[in-house]
Amino acid sequence: MTAAYDPSKKECAVLYSVNRCAQRVYERELELRYKSNIEYRKALSLQVSDYLPAETNERHPTMRNPQSFDM
C-alpha cells in the first residue's frame, strides 16, 4: 500500500483493514502449517522408534549382545 494510513480517508481505512485481515489469515495459515509439521514429525519419530528397533531386535537377537553369538 503506497498511501500512509489516515483514518480520515475512507479508502485508506478500508485498504488498511483488508490488509490487516489478509495478514492475520496468512499468519494463522503459517501457524497451522508449523503445528501440523511438528505433529507429523512427532508421529513419525514415535512410529520409527517404537516399531523398527523392536523388529530389528527380534530378527537379530545378537544385536542386543554381540558376544553371545557363537560360531
N, C-alpha and C positions, 0 to 999 in steps of 0.2 A: 504494500500500500504506500503510495507516494505522498499522500496528504497526511499531515500530522493529525492526531486525534483532537477533535474540537467538539465538545458536546453540544455546542450551539448550532452546529451544522448537522442536519438530519442525515444526509448521505454518509458523512463520516461516521456518525454514531451507528448506522446500520452496518456499514462495512466493518467497523471495529467489532461489533457483536458477532457478526458472521465469522470473522477471522478467529475470534476467541473460541467460538463454538467448534469450528473446524480443528483448532489446535487441541482442544480438550478431547475430541473424538480420536485424533491421531495419538495423543499421549496415552489414552486408555487402550487403544489397539496395541501400542508398543508394550504396555504393561502386561496385557493378557498374553501376548506372544512370549514375553520373557518368562512369565509364570508357567505357561504350558511347556516351554523348553526345559525349565528346571524340573517340572513334574515328570517329563519324558525321560530326562537323564536319571532321575531317582529310580523310576520304574525299570529302566534298562540296567542300571547298576545292581538293583536288587535281583533282577532276573538272572543276570550273569553270575553274581556272587553266590546266590542261593542254589542255582541249578548246576552249573558247569563244574565247580570243584567237587561236589558230591559225586557226580557221574564219573569224573576222572579218577577219584579215589576208589570207587567201586570197580572200575575196569582194571586199574593198575594198583593193587594193594601195596606193591613195593614202593610206590611213590611216597607213601607215608613214612616208611622206614627202609631206605635202600639197603641197609646192612642185613636185612632179613632175607634177602634174595640169595638162594644157594644154587650153585651151578653144578 
